């Protein structure tokens, strides 16, 4: 009788562990996908993360991080638009290059002075000139 009870306890314990493992695996996979979405600039699908309270708190933090990322994206876009408005109004030719000497920003006056048709992003000044 003792052996039967021991086997029954092992089966019940193994089943409980297997259920918990499956639940945690699914929750962790959903959390990993949400983080990948966030890194890629997409809205994370954190509503799929169900599990222990710690994982659900993590989902809440990922939502906060996504909101902050969206806020910063909007601020950057607004700043870029303001910069373009300022540069478009200038009569002087303006070119901004990065540390690799690649052109990042030019204004319409620069395009006119150098006879450029398009905006030469990620090209050097030497590559831009005809």
N, C-alpha and C positions, 0 to 999 in steps of 0.2 A: 504494500500500500504506500509506503514511503517513497518508493521509486516512481510510482505513478504520479504522486504529488510533485516530486522534483521535476519530472519531465513536463508536467503541466505548467509549472512555474517558469521553466525555461522557455517553453513555447509562448506563453503569455508575455514574458519579458522580451523575448526576441521579436514578437509581433509589435509590441509597444515601441521598441527601439527602431524597428523598421519604419513604422508609421511616422515617428518623430524625425528620422533621417530623411524620409521622402519630403516631409513638410519643410524642413530646413533647407534641403537642396533646392526645392522649387523657389522658396523665398529668396535664397541667396542668388539664384540665377536671375530672378526678376530684379534684384538690387543691382547686380552686375550690368544688366541690360540698361537700367535706368542711368547708371553712371556713364556707360558708353554713349547713351543718347545725350547726356549733359555735356560730355567732352566734345561731341560732334556738333554741338550748338542746337540740338533739337530739344523739344520739351520732353522731359523724362516721364515715363508712364509709371509713376510711383503708386498709383491706386491698385496695382497688381501685387504689391508687396504686402503679404499677410504672414504673420508669424509671431514670434515672441515680441514683447513690448519694445525691446532694444532695436529690433529690425524696423518696427513701425515708427519709432522715433527717428531712425536713420532716414526713412522715407520722408518724414516731415522736414528734416534738415536738407535733403536733396531738393524738395520743393522750394524751400527758402533760397537755396543756392541758385536754382533755376530762375526764380523771380529776380534775384539780384543780377544774374547774368543778363537777363532781358532788359532790366533797367540800365545797366551799363552799355548794352548794345544800342539802346535808344539814345542815350547821352552821346555816345561816340558818333552816331549818325547825325544828330543835331549839330555837334561840333564840326563835323566835316562839311555839312551844308552851310553853316555860318562861315567857315573858312572859304568855301567856294564863292559865296556872295561877296566877301571882302576882296578876294583875289580878282574876281570878275570886274569889279569896279575900278581896279587900279590900271593906270595907263602904262606903268612900267612893266617890263617883262620879268616874270618871277618864275623861278624853277627851284624846287626843293629836291635834294638827293639824300639817300640814306648812306649808311657807313660803307656800303659796297659800291657807292657812286651810281646806283640805279636811280632813275628819275621816279619820284613818288608823286609830285604835284607840279603842274604847270598851269599858268593862267592863259586866258585868250590872247592877251598881248604878246606873250611868249610865242604862242602858235603863229600869230600874225607876223612877228618880226623874223622868225626863222622859216616861215612858209610851211608849217606843218599842217597836214590835213587831219590827222587823228591825234589822240593823246598818247605820247610815247611812254607808257608805264613800263617799269622794269627793264628799261633800256638805259645804257649809259649815254651821256651827252654826245660822245663821239659817234655812237651807233645811230643817234637820232638825226644828225646832220646829213643832208643829201650829198 
